[in-house]
Amino acid sequence: MSALGNSVAGIVWPWIVLERTGDPAAAGLVAAAVAVPSVLFAFLGGYLIDTVGRKPMSVISDIISGLSVAGVVLVDQTLGLTIAWFIILGIVGGVGDIPGMAARSALVGDIAQSSGKTVDYIAGLNQAIMGVSFLVGPALAGVLLASMESSWVLVITAACSFIAALLTTFLRLSKREMTEAEKAAAAEANALNFKALKSWGQVIRPPSIMMLAILTFVGVALVGPFLGVLMPAHFQNVDQPFLLGLAFSFYAIGMMVSGAGIAAVGTSRRRLVWVVAIGVEAIGFAMMAALGASWLVVIGCGIAGLAGGMLAPLQMVLVTEETPEHMRGRAFSLFTAIMQFGGPIGLVVASGLLTALSIYQLAVVLVAAYMLVAIWAMIRGIQILPTYVATEATTTAVGEVSPESEASS
């Protein structure tokens, strides 16, 4: 439900900003103003997820998100929305959205333990559901924008957040008593002192997590300009807005298909899944760079979606396996922060390069940069990932749900 609400908001939010301000640059200004505090929320949220608990933080975050969106509607109907209000309400929304994404990702391991399914299955199913949300959300937003006043469309987003909070409340998660050694490690990592700061270094220390962090940052920084600048500019130039929407739909469909595939077959063959996913993503990205051939871009987005549907569940599995229970919230928050920070950096660099290059030349530059990173990622993955890992479903909890034994369960 949270993903559906966010996908609707992703279309409606910039639309309302443009509609209320009349300034095309206003949406970028609002996004930039919200980006920096969002990174801070990601790090603070990681600490809170590990101290307050994954399930409580997921519920709290969804409630805050819903209230922030409801605030947009309220302000619009009473005081009138301005850029200042958009920034304020966007920051409040970030307080909920950013920790909420990390908390929901961290819950995957707990849900797997409680349901008797493998983490692979839950992660793949989660990615397939995300694909459905990305497919349905924009279409739903477009229909609603055409039939009702724009700010009221956000009521759908608020409702999704509140429903998600309610559904999460009813989750029943397995829990166990921590050993004395685990309690000591959790107390040290969660204390408000310098050692707690050092725990962030422990999170990224495993080679596979470091590799994923680098690939995530580079991927977001390079793909962001494609999705936010180059593709919209090209399809606007050739007057084919339908194909732009179709390209994003193809990406969602690809994500659904491969996410369901991961749920079915798992990620036991780690090296194979990794190499295939990186290779498929490179092919899709290269096709997206052929902006002069619009249908190649659309198909390339579908292929990139297939890769995303494999990589995201594998990342979720690796982070869940490699990170100690008491620091899992920080681990997923780290990736949330990278995604929040990498996109704006890529857009800033791309905007600078566009003063000297055309959108078609910049597309080639971005793909060339990604190919170098993809080659490195393939080689590094072969070096550090095991060929095969046996994965078995279990109904036995192997870690605590929260430091307080998830009393809210």
DRENMIFI-226472 format. One record per residue (C-alpha): residue number from 0; chain; x, y, z. Coordinates in nm, 3 decimals, padded with zeros to 5 digits. Layout:
<r NUM,A,<X,Y,Z>>
...
//
This chain:
<r 0,A,<00.000,00.000,00.000>>
<r 1,A,<00.284,00.238,00.078>>
<r 2,A,<00.443,00.173,-00.262>>
<r 3,A,<00.111,00.237,-00.440>>
<r 4,A,<00.062,00.563,-00.254>>
<r 5,A,<00.417,00.675,-00.329>>
<r 6,A,<00.383,00.593,-00.698>>
<r 7,A,<00.064,00.804,-00.717>>
<r 8,A,<00.234,01.088,-00.528>>
<r 9,A,<00.534,01.070,-00.761>>
<r 10,A,<00.309,01.185,-01.045>>
<r 11,A,<00.075,01.418,-00.856>>
<r 12,A,<00.333,01.603,-00.645>>
<r 13,A,<00.532,01.773,-00.928>>
<r 14,A,<00.204,01.834,-01.110>>
<r 15,A,<00.060,02.027,-00.813>>
<r 16,A,<00.383,02.220,-00.760>>
<r 17,A,<00.378,02.335,-01.123>>
<r 18,A,<00.003,02.404,-01.114>>
<r 19,A,<00.017,02.613,-00.797>>
<r 20,A,<00.340,02.803,-00.864>>
<r 21,A,<00.336,02.829,-01.244>>
<r 22,A,<00.713,02.784,-01.239>>
<r 23,A,<00.862,02.474,-01.410>>
<r 24,A,<01.178,02.511,-01.199>>
<r 25,A,<00.981,02.507,-00.874>>
<r 26,A,<00.954,02.126,-00.861>>
<r 27,A,<01.333,02.100,-00.887>>
<r 28,A,<01.379,02.363,-00.616>>
<r 29,A,<01.143,02.181,-00.382>>
<r 30,A,<01.312,01.845,-00.449>>
<r 31,A,<01.657,01.996,-00.384>>
<r 32,A,<01.541,02.160,-00.061>>
<r 33,A,<01.396,01.833,00.066>>
<r 34,A,<01.692,01.615,-00.043>>
<r 35,A,<01.948,01.723,00.220>>
<r 36,A,<01.726,01.677,00.528>>
<r 37,A,<01.605,01.350,00.376>>
<r 38,A,<01.958,01.212,00.398>>
<r 39,A,<01.973,01.313,00.764>>
<r 40,A,<01.637,01.144,00.825>>
<r 41,A,<01.775,00.827,00.669>>
<r 42,A,<02.063,00.808,00.918>>
<r 43,A,<01.852,00.908,01.218>>
<r 44,A,<01.581,00.668,01.103>>
<r 45,A,<01.830,00.382,01.089>>
<r 46,A,<01.920,00.438,01.453>>
<r 47,A,<01.554,00.457,01.555>>
<r 48,A,<01.465,00.141,01.361>>
<r 49,A,<01.731,-00.048,01.555>>
<r 50,A,<01.633,00.097,01.894>>
<r 51,A,<01.256,00.145,01.874>>
<r 52,A,<01.198,-00.159,01.651>>
<r 53,A,<01.135,-00.230,01.285>>
<r 54,A,<00.762,-00.288,01.308>>
<r 55,A,<00.681,00.015,01.529>>
<r 56,A,<00.892,00.244,01.311>>
<r 57,A,<00.718,00.116,00.997>>
<r 58,A,<00.378,00.199,01.150>>
<r 59,A,<00.489,00.538,01.283>>
<r 60,A,<00.649,00.632,00.950>>
<r 61,A,<00.336,00.548,00.752>>
<r 62,A,<00.122,00.757,00.988>>
<r 63,A,<00.357,01.056,00.954>>
<r 64,A,<00.357,01.017,00.576>>
<r 65,A,<-00.021,01.007,00.566>>
<r 66,A,<-00.051,01.315,00.788>>
<r 67,A,<00.198,01.512,00.576>>
<r 68,A,<00.001,01.438,00.257>>
<r 69,A,<-00.326,01.523,00.431>>
<r 70,A,<-00.156,01.848,00.532>>
<r 71,A,<-00.100,01.934,00.165>>
<r 72,A,<-00.472,01.903,00.098>>
<r 73,A,<-00.563,02.101,00.412>>
<r 74,A,<-00.322,02.387,00.338>>
<r 75,A,<-00.430,02.399,-00.025>>
<r 76,A,<-00.797,02.431,00.074>>
<r 77,A,<-00.738,02.691,00.350>>
<r 78,A,<-00.419,02.896,00.326>>
<r 79,A,<-00.309,02.823,-00.028>>
<r 80,A,<00.006,02.633,-00.127>>
<r 81,A,<00.330,02.824,-00.185>>
<r 82,A,<00.686,02.705,-00.247>>
<r 83,A,<00.758,02.750,00.124>>
<r 84,A,<00.464,02.526,00.214>>
<r 85,A,<00.569,02.265,-00.041>>
<r 86,A,<00.918,02.255,00.114>>
<r 87,A,<00.789,02.238,00.472>>
<r 88,A,<00.537,01.964,00.399>>
<r 89,A,<00.789,01.780,00.181>>
<r 90,A,<01.037,01.774,00.469>>
<r 91,A,<00.767,01.647,00.708>>
<r 92,A,<00.683,01.379,00.455>>
<r 93,A,<01.050,01.284,00.439>>
<r 94,A,<01.045,01.222,00.814>>
<r 95,A,<00.795,00.944,00.744>>
<r 96,A,<00.887,00.820,00.397>>
<r 97,A,<01.262,00.778,00.438>>
<r 98,A,<01.276,00.574,00.763>>
<r 99,A,<00.961,00.394,00.652>>
<r 100,A,<01.125,00.255,00.337>>
<r 101,A,<01.418,00.123,00.540>>
<r 102,A,<01.194,-00.021,00.813>>
<r 103,A,<00.982,-00.211,00.561>>
<r 104,A,<01.293,-00.353,00.394>>
<r 105,A,<01.435,-00.459,00.730>>
<r 106,A,<01.108,-00.636,00.812>>
<r 107,A,<01.155,-00.879,00.522>>
<r 108,A,<01.380,-01.110,00.726>>
<r 109,A,<01.133,-01.109,01.017>>
<r 110,A,<00.839,-01.187,00.789>>
<r 111,A,<01.033,-01.472,00.629>>
<r 112,A,<01.110,-01.622,00.970>>
<r 113,A,<00.750,-01.590,01.087>>
<r 114,A,<00.589,-01.720,00.767>>
<r 115,A,<00.816,-02.019,00.711>>
<r 116,A,<00.924,-01.882,00.371>>
<r 117,A,<01.278,-01.805,00.255>>
<r 118,A,<01.407,-01.449,00.250>>
<r 119,A,<01.451,-01.498,-00.128>>
<r 120,A,<01.080,-01.568,-00.166>>
<r 121,A,<00.964,-01.270,00.043>>
<r 122,A,<01.216,-01.035,-00.123>>
<r 123,A,<01.116,-01.147,-00.473>>
<r 124,A,<00.746,-01.123,-00.392>>
<r 125,A,<00.801,-00.777,-00.247>>
<r 126,A,<00.972,-00.666,-00.568>>
<r 127,A,<00.692,-00.805,-00.784>>
<r 128,A,<00.437,-00.615,-00.576>>
<r 129,A,<00.648,-00.300,-00.614>>
<r 130,A,<00.633,-00.353,-00.991>>
<r 131,A,<00.252,-00.374,-00.977>>
<r 132,A,<00.245,-00.049,-00.776>>
<r 133,A,<00.473,00.128,-01.023>>
<r 134,A,<00.250,00.010,-01.308>>
<r 135,A,<-00.088,00.090,-01.153>>
<r 136,A,<00.004,00.405,-00.957>>
<r 137,A,<00.094,00.642,-01.243>>
<r 138,A,<-00.203,00.525,-01.451>>
<r 139,A,<-00.437,00.576,-01.155>>
<r 140,A,<-00.286,00.919,-01.090>>
<r 141,A,<-00.339,01.020,-01.455>>
<r 142,A,<-00.705,00.914,-01.451>>
<r 143,A,<-00.771,01.093,-01.122>>
<r 144,A,<-00.594,01.412,-01.232>>
<r 145,A,<-00.815,01.421,-01.540>>
<r 146,A,<-01.134,01.380,-01.337>>
<r 147,A,<-01.089,01.575,-01.012>>
<r 148,A,<-00.910,01.866,-00.848>>
<r 149,A,<-00.539,01.784,-00.821>>
<r 150,A,<-00.480,01.823,-00.447>>
<r 151,A,<-00.769,01.590,-00.367>>
<r 152,A,<-00.592,01.315,-00.561>>
<r 153,A,<-00.338,01.310,-00.279>>
<r 154,A,<-00.614,01.182,-00.051>>
<r 155,A,<-00.548,00.845,-00.221>>
<r 156,A,<-00.183,00.864,-00.113>>
<r 157,A,<-00.276,00.954,00.245>>
<r 158,A,<-00.528,00.669,00.258>>
<r 159,A,<-00.267,00.423,00.131>>
<r 160,A,<-00.027,00.528,00.407>>
<r 161,A,<-00.288,00.491,00.681>>
<r 162,A,<-00.401,00.151,00.549>>
<r 163,A,<-00.037,00.037,00.533>>
<r 164,A,<00.011,00.140,00.897>>
<r 165,A,<-00.302,-00.052,00.996>>
<r 166,A,<-00.199,-00.366,00.808>>
<r 167,A,<00.153,-00.357,00.956>>
<r 168,A,<00.002,-00.330,01.305>>
<r 169,A,<-00.161,-00.669,01.255>>
<r 170,A,<00.166,-00.840,01.156>>
<r 171,A,<00.255,-01.118,01.399>>
<r 172,A,<00.629,-01.171,01.402>>
<r 173,A,<00.834,-01.445,01.566>>
<r 174,A,<01.072,-01.336,01.839>>
<r 175,A,<01.321,-01.493,02.074>>
<r 176,A,<01.532,-01.396,02.369>>
<r 177,A,<01.872,-01.258,02.280>>
<r 178,A,<02.185,-01.416,02.419>>
<r 179,A,<02.395,-01.214,02.661>>
<r 180,A,<02.655,-01.155,02.388>>
<r 181,A,<02.387,-01.025,02.152>>
<r 182,A,<02.243,-00.797,02.419>>
<r 183,A,<02.588,-00.654,02.488>>
<r 184,A,<02.655,-00.594,02.117>>
<r 185,A,<02.316,-00.429,02.069>>
<r 186,A,<02.361,-00.207,02.376>>
<r 187,A,<02.702,-00.093,02.254>>
<r 188,A,<02.584,-00.021,01.900>>
<r 189,A,<02.266,00.156,02.012>>
<r 190,A,<02.421,00.376,02.282>>
<r 191,A,<02.433,00.749,02.209>>
<r 192,A,<02.811,00.780,02.195>>
<r 193,A,<03.106,00.756,01.955>>
<r 194,A,<03.082,00.377,01.940>>
<r 195,A,<02.731,00.412,01.798>>
<r 196,A,<02.875,00.623,01.516>>
<r 197,A,<03.137,00.357,01.451>>
<r 198,A,<02.858,00.103,01.402>>
<r 199,A,<02.785,00.265,01.064>>
<r 200,A,<03.133,00.159,00.957>>
<r 201,A,<03.055,-00.197,01.064>>
<r 202,A,<02.742,-00.192,00.849>>
<r 203,A,<02.931,-00.124,00.526>>
<r 204,A,<03.239,-00.333,00.609>>
<r 205,A,<03.131,-00.666,00.449>>
<r 206,A,<03.266,-00.676,00.091>>
<r 207,A,<02.928,-00.759,-00.060>>
<r 208,A,<02.760,-00.463,00.116>>
<r 209,A,<03.037,-00.229,00.004>>
<r 210,A,<02.999,-00.353,-00.355>>
<r 211,A,<02.622,-00.304,-00.343>>
<r 212,A,<02.660,00.046,-00.196>>
<r 213,A,<02.896,00.156,-00.474>>
<r 214,A,<02.678,00.008,-00.747>>
<r 215,A,<02.363,00.162,-00.596>>
<r 216,A,<02.517,00.509,-00.578>>
<r 217,A,<02.655,00.500,-00.931>>
<r 218,A,<02.337,00.347,-01.069>>
<r 219,A,<02.111,00.610,-00.911>>
<r 220,A,<02.344,00.894,-01.013>>
<r 221,A,<02.355,00.778,-01.377>>
<r 222,A,<01.995,00.659,-01.422>>
<r 223,A,<01.845,00.964,-01.248>>
<r 224,A,<01.932,01.204,-01.533>>
<r 225,A,<01.795,00.955,-01.785>>
<r 226,A,<01.457,00.928,-01.617>>
<r 227,A,<01.429,01.286,-01.496>>
<r 228,A,<01.583,01.484,-01.783>>
<r 229,A,<01.696,01.301,-02.097>>
<r 230,A,<01.398,01.076,-02.167>>
<r 231,A,<01.132,01.344,-02.095>>
<r 232,A,<01.326,01.594,-02.310>>
<r 233,A,<01.355,01.350,-02.600>>
<r 234,A,<00.992,01.239,-02.600>>
<r 235,A,<00.884,01.601,-02.571>>
<r 236,A,<01.106,01.692,-02.869>>
<r 237,A,<00.948,01.421,-03.085>>
<r 238,A,<00.599,01.487,-02.943>>
<r 239,A,<00.553,01.129,-02.819>>
<r 240,A,<00.446,01.160,-02.455>>
<r 241,A,<00.262,00.828,-02.482>>
<r 242,A,<00.590,00.645,-02.540>>
<r 243,A,<00.739,00.804,-02.228>>
<r 244,A,<00.456,00.660,-02.020>>
<r 245,A,<00.489,00.329,-02.201>>
<r 246,A,<00.863,00.317,-02.122>>
<r 247,A,<00.796,00.349,-01.748>>
<r 248,A,<00.519,00.088,-01.776>>
<r 249,A,<00.760,-00.153,-01.946>>
<r 250,A,<01.008,-00.101,-01.662>>
<r 251,A,<00.740,-00.189,-01.406>>
<r 252,A,<00.635,-00.498,-01.602>>
<r 253,A,<00.996,-00.615,-01.624>>
<r 254,A,<01.033,-00.568,-01.249>>
<r 255,A,<00.714,-00.768,-01.185>>
<r 256,A,<00.827,-01.057,-01.404>>
<r 257,A,<01.178,-01.095,-01.266>>
<r 258,A,<01.069,-01.029,-00.907>>
<r 259,A,<00.820,-01.314,-00.937>>
<r 260,A,<01.095,-01.526,-01.092>>
<r 261,A,<01.325,-01.463,-00.795>>
<r 262,A,<01.040,-01.555,-00.559>>
<r 263,A,<01.000,-01.883,-00.748>>
<r 264,A,<01.363,-01.991,-00.799>>
<r 265,A,<01.547,-01.794,-00.528>>
<r 266,A,<01.899,-01.651,-00.529>>
<r 267,A,<02.089,-01.964,-00.431>>
<r 268,A,<02.317,-01.936,-00.732>>
<r 269,A,<02.451,-01.601,-00.617>>
<r 270,A,<02.723,-01.545,-00.876>>
<r 271,A,<02.497,-01.643,-01.164>>
<r 272,A,<02.211,-01.418,-01.051>>
<r 273,A,<02.452,-01.130,-00.997>>
<r 274,A,<02.631,-01.158,-01.332>>
<r 275,A,<02.307,-01.207,-01.527>>
<r 276,A,<02.140,-00.911,-01.353>>
<r 277,A,<02.434,-00.676,-01.414>>
<r 278,A,<02.463,-00.791,-01.775>>
<r 279,A,<02.092,-00.750,-01.842>>
<r 280,A,<02.095,-00.404,-01.684>>
<r 281,A,<02.390,-00.301,-01.901>>
<r 282,A,<02.204,-00.414,-02.214>>
<r 283,A,<01.890,-00.228,-02.110>>
<r 284,A,<02.083,00.088,-02.025>>
<r 285,A,<02.265,00.077,-02.360>>
<r 286,A,<01.932,00.051,-02.543>>
<r 287,A,<01.791,00.341,-02.340>>
<r 288,A,<02.084,00.551,-02.461>>
<r 289,A,<01.965,00.514,-02.822>>
<r 290,A,<01.733,00.810,-02.773>>
<r 291,A,<01.704,00.863,-03.148>>
<r 292,A,<01.515,00.532,-03.174>>
<r 293,A,<01.218,00.576,-02.941>>
<r 294,A,<01.102,00.215,-02.942>>
<r 295,A,<01.451,00.096,-02.849>>
<r 296,A,<01.429,00.319,-02.542>>
<r 297,A,<01.093,00.166,-02.447>>
<r 298,A,<01.223,-00.190,-02.487>>
<r 299,A,<01.544,-00.097,-02.305>>
<r 300,A,<01.337,00.021,-02.008>>
<r 301,A,<01.164,-00.316,-01.998>>
<r 302,A,<01.498,-00.497,-02.001>>
<r 303,A,<01.632,-00.266,-01.729>>
<r 304,A,<01.320,-00.349,-01.526>>
<r 305,A,<01.405,-00.718,-01.553>>
<r 306,A,<01.748,-00.643,-01.408>>
<r 307,A,<01.604,-00.429,-01.130>>
<r 308,A,<01.365,-00.706,-01.034>>
<r 309,A,<01.664,-00.937,-00.984>>
<r 310,A,<01.908,-00.696,-00.821>>
<r 311,A,<01.674,-00.548,-00.558>>
<r 312,A,<01.575,-00.885,-00.403>>
<r 313,A,<01.936,-01.003,-00.413>>
<r 314,A,<02.042,-00.685,-00.234>>
<r 315,A,<01.770,-00.740,00.028>>
<r 316,A,<01.886,-01.099,00.082>>
<r 317,A,<02.255,-01.006,00.110>>
<r 318,A,<02.194,-00.719,00.352>>
<r 319,A,<01.967,-00.937,00.567>>
<r 320,A,<02.225,-01.218,00.578>>
<r 321,A,<02.538,-01.005,00.622>>
<r 322,A,<02.412,-00.759,00.883>>
<r 323,A,<02.372,-00.839,01.255>>
<r 324,A,<02.013,-00.821,01.378>>
<r 325,A,<02.070,-00.516,01.595>>
<r 326,A,<02.208,-00.311,01.302>>
<r 327,A,<01.976,-00.415,01.021>>
<r 328,A,<01.780,-00.090,01.032>>
<r 329,A,<02.101,00.107,00.982>>
<r 330,A,<02.203,-00.115,00.692>>
<r 331,A,<01.883,-00.057,00.497>>
<r 332,A,<01.883,00.311,00.595>>
<r 333,A,<02.229,00.341,00.444>>
<r 334,A,<02.095,00.233,00.105>>
<r 335,A,<01.796,00.465,00.143>>
<r 336,A,<02.037,00.754,00.207>>
<r 337,A,<02.247,00.659,-00.096>>
<r 338,A,<01.939,00.661,-00.319>>
<r 339,A,<01.822,00.995,-00.179>>
<r 340,A,<02.165,01.154,-00.222>>
<r 341,A,<02.284,00.991,-00.545>>
<r 342,A,<01.993,01.108,-00.760>>
<r 343,A,<02.035,01.483,-00.696>>
<r 344,A,<02.412,01.455,-00.746>>
<r 345,A,<02.358,01.291,-01.083>>
<r 346,A,<02.107,01.556,-01.185>>
<r 347,A,<02.341,01.839,-01.087>>
<r 348,A,<02.631,01.689,-01.285>>
<r 349,A,<02.407,01.617,-01.584>>
<r 350,A,<02.271,01.971,-01.581>>
<r 351,A,<02.625,02.104,-01.594>>
<r 352,A,<02.721,01.875,-01.881>>
<r 353,A,<02.412,01.977,-02.077>>
<r 354,A,<02.557,02.324,-02.115>>
<r 355,A,<02.818,02.171,-02.347>>
<r 356,A,<02.649,01.853,-02.474>>
<r 357,A,<02.317,01.765,-02.632>>
<r 358,A,<02.086,01.521,-02.457>>
<r 359,A,<02.188,01.255,-02.710>>
<r 360,A,<02.559,01.305,-02.650>>
<r 361,A,<02.510,01.303,-02.273>>
<r 362,A,<02.319,00.974,-02.302>>
<r 363,A,<02.625,00.813,-02.462>>
<r 364,A,<02.854,00.954,-02.192>>
<r 365,A,<02.635,00.819,-01.912>>
<r 366,A,<02.614,00.474,-02.070>>
<r 367,A,<02.990,00.461,-02.122>>
<r 368,A,<03.041,00.544,-01.754>>
<r 369,A,<02.794,00.276,-01.649>>
<r 370,A,<02.959,00.012,-01.866>>
<r 371,A,<03.287,00.063,-01.682>>
<r 372,A,<03.113,00.026,-01.347>>
<r 373,A,<02.919,-00.280,-01.471>>
<r 374,A,<03.239,-00.455,-01.575>>
<r 375,A,<03.391,-00.381,-01.235>>
<r 376,A,<03.076,-00.503,-01.056>>
<r 377,A,<03.072,-00.829,-01.251>>
<r 378,A,<03.436,-00.902,-01.173>>
<r 379,A,<03.399,-00.801,-00.808>>
<r 380,A,<03.085,-01.011,-00.768>>
<r 381,A,<03.258,-01.318,-00.909>>
<r 382,A,<03.541,-01.262,-00.661>>
<r 383,A,<03.338,-01.225,-00.342>>
<r 384,A,<02.999,-01.392,-00.394>>
<r 385,A,<02.966,-01.767,-00.338>>
<r 386,A,<02.873,-01.987,-00.630>>
<r 387,A,<02.589,-02.151,-00.442>>
<r 388,A,<02.413,-02.093,-00.109>>
<r 389,A,<02.152,-02.335,00.020>>
<r 390,A,<01.837,-02.153,00.129>>
<r 391,A,<01.574,-02.326,00.339>>
<r 392,A,<01.247,-02.198,00.475>>
<r 393,A,<01.218,-02.194,00.851>>
<r 394,A,<00.955,-02.108,01.107>>
<r 395,A,<01.215,-02.057,01.377>>
<r 396,A,<01.302,-01.698,01.458>>
<r 397,A,<01.673,-01.637,01.434>>
<r 398,A,<01.680,-01.282,01.560>>
<r 399,A,<01.493,-01.035,01.773>>
<r 400,A,<01.230,-00.814,01.611>>
<r 401,A,<01.327,-00.520,01.825>>
<r 402,A,<01.555,-00.449,02.118>>
<r 403,A,<01.250,-00.453,02.340>>
<r 404,A,<01.136,-00.796,02.205>>
<r 405,A,<00.877,-00.617,01.988>>
<r 406,A,<00.623,-00.572,02.264>>
<r 407,A,<00.386,-00.413,02.014>>
<r 408,A,<00.353,-00.747,01.830>>
//
